[in-house]
Amino acid sequence: MNIQNGARALTGSACSEKVTKLFFVVHPKVAKPLFGPFLTFADAEHGRLAICSPGAIVEARQVESVDDLTRIRAEAHGETLRAFMARQGVAHE
């Protein structure tokens, strides 16, 4: 714990839940993921629908841990897709 503004603050991540999977939109004919990472399957599925690529699928990949930059990117991808799909009239699951 560190003293911060006169109060004790926890060190490390404030998120108690550890991510064990990241989701990506992939295509069998492409070596790298088309889109991702995402924190949830639903966000990745929306990414698959937005790409409109026949044969694209959502793939879950196991990870030991997620650094802050990857978590921020995954959250931003999800927020962007939810906003895009809401604008298209597709409800988020």
Legacy VTK file of the C-alpha trace (Angstrom):
# vtk DataFile Version 3.0
C-alpha trace
ASCII
DATASET POLYDATA
POINTS 93 float
0.000 0.000 0.000
1.102 3.529 -0.784
0.104 6.737 0.897
-1.657 8.904 -1.682
-3.375 12.213 -0.842
-3.294 11.275 2.816
-5.113 7.983 2.204
-3.752 4.506 1.811
-4.082 3.179 -1.742
-3.687 -0.337 -3.044
-0.858 -1.009 -5.463
-1.409 -2.942 -8.658
-4.633 -3.366 -10.552
-7.905 -2.210 -9.055
-9.660 -4.975 -10.979
-9.988 -8.114 -8.904
-11.124 -10.246 -11.868
-8.305 -11.729 -13.943
-8.831 -12.093 -17.650
-8.015 -15.595 -18.843
-9.320 -15.211 -22.406
-9.135 -12.573 -25.082
-11.344 -12.756 -28.150
-10.285 -12.024 -31.723
-11.999 -11.973 -35.113
-9.990 -14.277 -37.387
-10.225 -15.672 -40.899
-8.694 -19.004 -41.971
-7.027 -17.387 -45.014
-5.318 -14.632 -42.993
-2.362 -15.280 -40.675
-3.110 -12.463 -38.194
-6.415 -11.611 -36.494
-8.615 -9.241 -38.477
-9.816 -7.448 -35.353
-9.223 -7.567 -31.618
-8.502 -8.053 -28.801
-11.885 -7.977 -27.083
-12.723 -8.782 -23.466
-16.081 -10.399 -24.248
-17.373 -12.802 -26.866
-20.358 -10.502 -27.552
-18.082 -7.580 -28.462
-15.989 -9.826 -30.711
-19.152 -11.140 -32.384
-20.175 -7.564 -33.121
-16.708 -7.048 -34.594
-17.222 -10.079 -36.822
-20.558 -8.697 -38.011
-19.059 -5.238 -38.643
-16.233 -6.653 -40.763
-18.728 -8.446 -43.071
-16.112 -10.952 -44.197
-17.437 -14.372 -45.216
-15.637 -17.042 -43.248
-14.615 -14.751 -40.374
-15.070 -16.325 -36.939
-14.548 -15.361 -33.307
-11.643 -17.132 -31.640
-10.887 -17.212 -27.909
-7.225 -17.286 -26.904
-6.056 -18.213 -23.430
-3.708 -15.730 -21.787
-1.785 -15.867 -18.513
-2.294 -12.168 -17.801
-3.225 -8.947 -19.535
-1.100 -5.829 -19.228
-2.683 -2.397 -18.844
-2.170 -1.383 -22.486
-3.847 -4.543 -23.809
-6.762 -4.136 -21.378
-7.232 -0.506 -22.440
-7.163 -1.489 -26.131
-9.639 -4.339 -25.578
-12.012 -2.074 -23.633
-11.758 0.614 -26.333
-12.452 -1.921 -29.106
-15.544 -3.100 -27.236
-16.835 0.426 -26.604
-16.266 1.388 -30.232
-18.094 -1.682 -31.538
-21.014 -1.221 -29.154
-21.404 2.404 -30.277
-21.112 1.426 -33.952
-23.629 -1.389 -33.657
-26.064 0.801 -31.664
-25.881 3.333 -34.477
-26.639 0.497 -36.931
-29.644 -0.496 -34.820
-28.209 -3.770 -33.471
-28.789 -4.372 -29.749
-25.858 -5.403 -27.539
-26.281 -8.821 -25.921
LINES 1 94
93 0 1 2 3 4 5 6 7 8 9 10 11 12 13 14 15 16 17 18 19 20 21 22 23 24 25 26 27 28 29 30 31 32 33 34 35 36 37 38 39 40 41 42 43 44 45 46 47 48 49 50 51 52 53 54 55 56 57 58 59 60 61 62 63 64 65 66 67 68 69 70 71 72 73 74 75 76 77 78 79 80 81 82 83 84 85 86 87 88 89 90 91 92
